Amino acid sequence: MLISCALYDYIETAYLYGYQVKLSS
């Protein structure tokens, strides 16, 4: 359960980062 939560948080962070890069470029 803990690993799943951490993985979800990592995916969310990666998605937000990628979204910001898309807006920046």
mmCIF entry with sequence, helices, sheets and N, C-alpha, C, O atoms, coordinates in Angstrom:
data_MODEL
# 
_entry.id   MODEL 
# 
_entity.id                         1 
_entity.type                       polymer 
_entity.pdbx_number_of_molecules   1 
# 
_entity_poly.entity_id                      1 
_entity_poly.type                           'polypeptide(L)' 
_entity_poly.nstd_linkage                   no 
_entity_poly.nstd_monomer                   no 
_entity_poly.pdbx_seq_one_letter_code       MLISCALYDYIETAYLYGYQVKLSS 
_entity_poly.pdbx_seq_one_letter_code_can   MLISCALYDYIETAYLYGYQVKLSS 
_entity_poly.pdbx_strand_id                 A 
# 
loop_
_entity_poly_seq.entity_id 
_entity_poly_seq.num 
_entity_poly_seq.mon_id 
_entity_poly_seq.hetero 
1 1  MET n 
1 2  LEU n 
1 3  ILE n 
1 4  SER n 
1 5  CYS n 
1 6  ALA n 
1 7  LEU n 
1 8  TYR n 
1 9  ASP n 
1 10 TYR n 
1 11 ILE n 
1 12 GLU n 
1 13 THR n 
1 14 ALA n 
1 15 TYR n 
1 16 LEU n 
1 17 TYR n 
1 18 GLY n 
1 19 TYR n 
1 20 GLN n 
1 21 VAL n 
1 22 LYS n 
1 23 LEU n 
1 24 SER n 
1 25 SER n 
# 
_struct_asym.id          A 
_struct_asym.entity_id   1 
# 
_struct_conf.conf_type_id            HELX_P 
_struct_conf.id                      HELX_P1 
_struct_conf.pdbx_PDB_helix_id       AA1 
_struct_conf.beg_label_comp_id       LEU 
_struct_conf.beg_label_asym_id       A 
_struct_conf.beg_label_seq_id        2 
_struct_conf.pdbx_beg_PDB_ins_code   ? 
_struct_conf.end_label_comp_id       SER 
_struct_conf.end_label_asym_id       A 
_struct_conf.end_label_seq_id        24 
_struct_conf.pdbx_end_PDB_ins_code   ? 
_struct_conf.beg_auth_comp_id        LEU 
_struct_conf.beg_auth_asym_id        A 
_struct_conf.beg_auth_seq_id         2 
_struct_conf.end_auth_comp_id        SER 
_struct_conf.end_auth_asym_id        A 
_struct_conf.end_auth_seq_id         24 
_struct_conf.pdbx_PDB_helix_class    1 
_struct_conf.details                 ? 
_struct_conf.pdbx_PDB_helix_length   23 
# 
_struct_conf_type.id          HELX_P 
_struct_conf_type.criteria    ? 
_struct_conf_type.reference   ? 
# 
loop_
_atom_site.group_PDB 
_atom_site.id 
_atom_site.type_symbol 
_atom_site.label_atom_id 
_atom_site.label_alt_id 
_atom_site.label_comp_id 
_atom_site.label_asym_id 
_atom_site.label_entity_id 
_atom_site.label_seq_id 
_atom_site.pdbx_PDB_ins_code 
_atom_site.Cartn_x 
_atom_site.Cartn_y 
_atom_site.Cartn_z 
_atom_site.occupancy 
_atom_site.B_iso_or_equiv 
_atom_site.pdbx_formal_charge 
_atom_site.auth_seq_id 
_atom_site.auth_comp_id 
_atom_site.auth_asym_id 
_atom_site.auth_atom_id 
_atom_site.pdbx_PDB_model_num 
ATOM 1   N N  . MET A 1 1  ? 0.846 -1.205 0.000   1.00 0.00 ? 1  MET A N  1 
ATOM 2   C CA . MET A 1 1  ? 0.000 0.000  0.000   1.00 0.00 ? 1  MET A CA 1 
ATOM 3   C C  . MET A 1 1  ? 0.882 1.256  0.000   1.00 0.00 ? 1  MET A C  1 
ATOM 4   O O  . MET A 1 1  ? 0.612 2.217  -0.721  1.00 0.00 ? 1  MET A O  1 
ATOM 5   N N  . LEU A 1 2  ? 1.930 1.231  0.815   1.00 0.00 ? 2  LEU A N  1 
ATOM 6   C CA . LEU A 1 2  ? 2.816 2.392  0.904   1.00 0.00 ? 2  LEU A CA 1 
ATOM 7   C C  . LEU A 1 2  ? 3.546 2.629  -0.420  1.00 0.00 ? 2  LEU A C  1 
ATOM 8   O O  . LEU A 1 2  ? 3.716 3.769  -0.851  1.00 0.00 ? 2  LEU A O  1 
ATOM 9   N N  . ILE A 1 3  ? 3.972 1.546  -1.052  1.00 0.00 ? 3  ILE A N  1 
ATOM 10  C CA . ILE A 1 3  ? 4.677 1.664  -2.334  1.00 0.00 ? 3  ILE A CA 1 
ATOM 11  C C  . ILE A 1 3  ? 3.731 2.241  -3.394  1.00 0.00 ? 3  ILE A C  1 
ATOM 12  O O  . ILE A 1 3  ? 4.136 3.060  -4.220  1.00 0.00 ? 3  ILE A O  1 
ATOM 13  N N  . SER A 1 4  ? 2.488 1.811  -3.362  1.00 0.00 ? 4  SER A N  1 
ATOM 14  C CA . SER A 1 4  ? 1.512 2.287  -4.328  1.00 0.00 ? 4  SER A CA 1 
ATOM 15  C C  . SER A 1 4  ? 1.288 3.787  -4.168  1.00 0.00 ? 4  SER A C  1 
ATOM 16  O O  . SER A 1 4  ? 1.167 4.510  -5.157  1.00 0.00 ? 4  SER A O  1 
ATOM 17  N N  . CYS A 1 5  ? 1.234 4.247  -2.931  1.00 0.00 ? 5  CYS A N  1 
ATOM 18  C CA . CYS A 1 5  ? 1.028 5.663  -2.654  1.00 0.00 ? 5  CYS A CA 1 
ATOM 19  C C  . CYS A 1 5  ? 2.212 6.485  -3.143  1.00 0.00 ? 5  CYS A C  1 
ATOM 20  O O  . CYS A 1 5  ? 2.037 7.554  -3.727  1.00 0.00 ? 5  CYS A O  1 
ATOM 21  N N  . ALA A 1 6  ? 3.415 5.983  -2.902  1.00 0.00 ? 6  ALA A N  1 
ATOM 22  C CA . ALA A 1 6  ? 4.625 6.683  -3.329  1.00 0.00 ? 6  ALA A CA 1 
ATOM 23  C C  . ALA A 1 6  ? 4.695 6.732  -4.849  1.00 0.00 ? 6  ALA A C  1 
ATOM 24  O O  . ALA A 1 6  ? 5.095 7.743  -5.426  1.00 0.00 ? 6  ALA A O  1 
ATOM 25  N N  . LEU A 1 7  ? 4.306 5.640  -5.493  1.00 0.00 ? 7  LEU A N  1 
ATOM 26  C CA . LEU A 1 7  ? 4.339 5.574  -6.950  1.00 0.00 ? 7  LEU A CA 1 
ATOM 27  C C  . LEU A 1 7  ? 3.352 6.579  -7.541  1.00 0.00 ? 7  LEU A C  1 
ATOM 28  O O  . LEU A 1 7  ? 3.659 7.257  -8.522  1.00 0.00 ? 7  LEU A O  1 
ATOM 29  N N  . TYR A 1 8  ? 2.167 6.668  -6.938  1.00 0.00 ? 8  TYR A N  1 
ATOM 30  C CA . TYR A 1 8  ? 1.162 7.617  -7.407  1.00 0.00 ? 8  TYR A CA 1 
ATOM 31  C C  . TYR A 1 8  ? 1.664 9.045  -7.280  1.00 0.00 ? 8  TYR A C  1 
ATOM 32  O O  . TYR A 1 8  ? 1.454 9.869  -8.170  1.00 0.00 ? 8  TYR A O  1 
ATOM 33  N N  . ASP A 1 9  ? 2.332 9.334  -6.160  1.00 0.00 ? 9  ASP A N  1 
ATOM 34  C CA . ASP A 1 9  ? 2.864 10.676 -5.931  1.00 0.00 ? 9  ASP A CA 1 
ATOM 35  C C  . ASP A 1 9  ? 3.939 11.001 -6.964  1.00 0.00 ? 9  ASP A C  1 
ATOM 36  O O  . ASP A 1 9  ? 4.021 12.129 -7.451  1.00 0.00 ? 9  ASP A O  1 
ATOM 37  N N  . TYR A 1 10 ? 4.768 9.998  -7.299  1.00 0.00 ? 10 TYR A N  1 
ATOM 38  C CA . TYR A 1 10 ? 5.826 10.187 -8.287  1.00 0.00 ? 10 TYR A CA 1 
ATOM 39  C C  . TYR A 1 10 ? 5.229 10.470 -9.664  1.00 0.00 ? 10 TYR A C  1 
ATOM 40  O O  . TYR A 1 10 ? 5.703 11.352 -10.381 1.00 0.00 ? 10 TYR A O  1 
ATOM 41  N N  . ILE A 1 11 ? 4.203 9.732  -10.027 1.00 0.00 ? 11 ILE A N  1 
ATOM 42  C CA . ILE A 1 11 ? 3.553 9.920  -11.323 1.00 0.00 ? 11 ILE A CA 1 
ATOM 43  C C  . ILE A 1 11 ? 2.901 11.300 -11.401 1.00 0.00 ? 11 ILE A C  1 
ATOM 44  O O  . ILE A 1 11 ? 2.969 11.971 -12.431 1.00 0.00 ? 11 ILE A O  1 
ATOM 45  N N  . GLU A 1 12 ? 2.270 11.715 -10.305 1.00 0.00 ? 12 GLU A N  1 
ATOM 46  C CA . GLU A 1 12 ? 1.619 13.028 -10.275 1.00 0.00 ? 12 GLU A CA 1 
ATOM 47  C C  . GLU A 1 12 ? 2.649 14.131 -10.443 1.00 0.00 ? 12 GLU A C  1 
ATOM 48  O O  . GLU A 1 12 ? 2.422 15.091 -11.179 1.00 0.00 ? 12 GLU A O  1 
ATOM 49  N N  . THR A 1 13 ? 3.783 13.997 -9.761  1.00 0.00 ? 13 THR A N  1 
ATOM 50  C CA . THR A 1 13 ? 4.850 15.000 -9.845  1.00 0.00 ? 13 THR A CA 1 
ATOM 51  C C  . THR A 1 13 ? 5.405 15.056 -11.267 1.00 0.00 ? 13 THR A C  1 
ATOM 52  O O  . THR A 1 13 ? 5.626 16.140 -11.808 1.00 0.00 ? 13 THR A O  1 
ATOM 53  N N  . ALA A 1 14 ? 5.629 13.893 -11.869 1.00 0.00 ? 14 ALA A N  1 
ATOM 54  C CA . ALA A 1 14 ? 6.167 13.827 -13.224 1.00 0.00 ? 14 ALA A CA 1 
ATOM 55  C C  . ALA A 1 14 ? 5.185 14.458 -14.219 1.00 0.00 ? 14 ALA A C  1 
ATOM 56  O O  . ALA A 1 14 ? 5.591 15.133 -15.164 1.00 0.00 ? 14 ALA A O  1 
ATOM 57  N N  . TYR A 1 15 ? 3.888 14.226 -13.989 1.00 0.00 ? 15 TYR A N  1 
ATOM 58  C CA . TYR A 1 15 ? 2.871 14.779 -14.880 1.00 0.00 ? 15 TYR A CA 1 
ATOM 59  C C  . TYR A 1 15 ? 2.832 16.308 -14.788 1.00 0.00 ? 15 TYR A C  1 
ATOM 60  O O  . TYR A 1 15 ? 2.760 16.999 -15.805 1.00 0.00 ? 15 TYR A O  1 
ATOM 61  N N  . LEU A 1 16 ? 2.880 16.822 -13.563 1.00 0.00 ? 16 LEU A N  1 
ATOM 62  C CA . LEU A 1 16 ? 2.855 18.270 -13.369 1.00 0.00 ? 16 LEU A CA 1 
ATOM 63  C C  . LEU A 1 16 ? 4.108 18.913 -13.957 1.00 0.00 ? 16 LEU A C  1 
ATOM 64  O O  . LEU A 1 16 ? 4.035 19.995 -14.540 1.00 0.00 ? 16 LEU A O  1 
ATOM 65  N N  . TYR A 1 17 ? 5.254 18.253 -13.805 1.00 0.00 ? 17 TYR A N  1 
ATOM 66  C CA . TYR A 1 17 ? 6.502 18.784 -14.346 1.00 0.00 ? 17 TYR A CA 1 
ATOM 67  C C  . TYR A 1 17 ? 6.429 18.830 -15.876 1.00 0.00 ? 17 TYR A C  1 
ATOM 68  O O  . TYR A 1 17 ? 6.793 19.830 -16.495 1.00 0.00 ? 17 TYR A O  1 
ATOM 69  N N  . GLY A 1 18 ? 5.963 17.755 -16.463 1.00 0.00 ? 18 GLY A N  1 
ATOM 70  C CA . GLY A 1 18 ? 5.845 17.684 -17.915 1.00 0.00 ? 18 GLY A CA 1 
ATOM 71  C C  . GLY A 1 18 ? 4.856 18.721 -18.447 1.00 0.00 ? 18 GLY A C  1 
ATOM 72  O O  . GLY A 1 18 ? 5.045 19.269 -19.533 1.00 0.00 ? 18 GLY A O  1 
ATOM 73  N N  . TYR A 1 19 ? 3.800 18.984 -17.672 1.00 0.00 ? 19 TYR A N  1 
ATOM 74  C CA . TYR A 1 19 ? 2.796 19.963 -18.083 1.00 0.00 ? 19 TYR A CA 1 
ATOM 75  C C  . TYR A 1 19 ? 3.375 21.366 -18.071 1.00 0.00 ? 19 TYR A C  1 
ATOM 76  O O  . TYR A 1 19 ? 3.092 22.168 -18.961 1.00 0.00 ? 19 TYR A O  1 
ATOM 77  N N  . GLN A 1 20 ? 4.187 21.663 -17.061 1.00 0.00 ? 20 GLN A N  1 
ATOM 78  C CA . GLN A 1 20 ? 4.823 22.976 -16.975 1.00 0.00 ? 20 GLN A CA 1 
ATOM 79  C C  . GLN A 1 20 ? 5.809 23.168 -18.123 1.00 0.00 ? 20 GLN A C  1 
ATOM 80  O O  . GLN A 1 20 ? 5.887 24.255 -18.698 1.00 0.00 ? 20 GLN A O  1 
ATOM 81  N N  . VAL A 1 21 ? 6.556 22.132 -18.459 1.00 0.00 ? 21 VAL A N  1 
ATOM 82  C CA . VAL A 1 21 ? 7.524 22.214 -19.553 1.00 0.00 ? 21 VAL A CA 1 
ATOM 83  C C  . VAL A 1 21 ? 6.787 22.459 -20.872 1.00 0.00 ? 21 VAL A C  1 
ATOM 84  O O  . VAL A 1 21 ? 7.259 23.205 -21.729 1.00 0.00 ? 21 VAL A O  1 
ATOM 85  N N  . LYS A 1 22 ? 5.629 21.825 -21.019 1.00 0.00 ? 22 LYS A N  1 
ATOM 86  C CA . LYS A 1 22 ? 4.845 21.980 -22.243 1.00 0.00 ? 22 LYS A CA 1 
ATOM 87  C C  . LYS A 1 22 ? 4.365 23.420 -22.386 1.00 0.00 ? 22 LYS A C  1 
ATOM 88  O O  . LYS A 1 22 ? 4.364 23.971 -23.487 1.00 0.00 ? 22 LYS A O  1 
ATOM 89  N N  . LEU A 1 23 ? 3.960 24.022 -21.284 1.00 0.00 ? 23 LEU A N  1 
ATOM 90  C CA . LEU A 1 23 ? 3.491 25.403 -21.322 1.00 0.00 ? 23 LEU A CA 1 
ATOM 91  C C  . LEU A 1 23 ? 4.653 26.367 -21.546 1.00 0.00 ? 23 LEU A C  1 
ATOM 92  O O  . LEU A 1 23 ? 4.503 27.400 -22.198 1.00 0.00 ? 23 LEU A O  1 
ATOM 93  N N  . SER A 1 24 ? 5.815 26.010 -20.995 1.00 0.00 ? 24 SER A N  1 
ATOM 94  C CA . SER A 1 24 ? 6.980 26.873 -21.094 1.00 0.00 ? 24 SER A CA 1 
ATOM 95  C C  . SER A 1 24 ? 7.501 26.958 -22.528 1.00 0.00 ? 24 SER A C  1 
ATOM 96  O O  . SER A 1 24 ? 7.899 28.027 -22.989 1.00 0.00 ? 24 SER A O  1 
ATOM 97  N N  . SER A 1 25 ? 7.494 25.821 -23.229 1.00 0.00 ? 25 SER A N  1 
ATOM 98  C CA . SER A 1 25 ? 8.050 25.787 -24.575 1.00 0.00 ? 25 SER A CA 1 
ATOM 99  C C  . SER A 1 25 ? 7.072 26.286 -25.639 1.00 0.00 ? 25 SER A C  1 
ATOM 100 O O  . SER A 1 25 ? 7.408 26.313 -26.822 1.00 0.00 ? 25 SER A O  1 
# 
